[in-house]
Amino acid sequence: MQNTYTTLKAAQEDLKYLERLNKIEFAELLFPDAGTQEYTDMKWDSFNHNLIHFIWSCSYDKLQLMADFIDECKGASV
């Protein structure tokens, strides 16, 4: 059974994979149908300036997309 420390430590390590995203990849992964560039820019700024707040603002489908991206990165680096 994992304790909270172990869970947070693993999450911290996994979130580092999101740093591989550049602005274009970020938009394509999470906001491919964004209505405006301003919206995507606002989300990108949030992502870069406060990742935790950005994650808290995400819907579950966005969390799944990020999790899938992280899993792909982890598979490629093993």
Secondary structure as UniProt FT lines:
FT   HELIX           4..15
FT   HELIX           16..20
FT   HELIX           23..30
FT   TURN            32..33
FT   HELIX           37..49
FT   HELIX           51..57
FT   HELIX           60..77
//
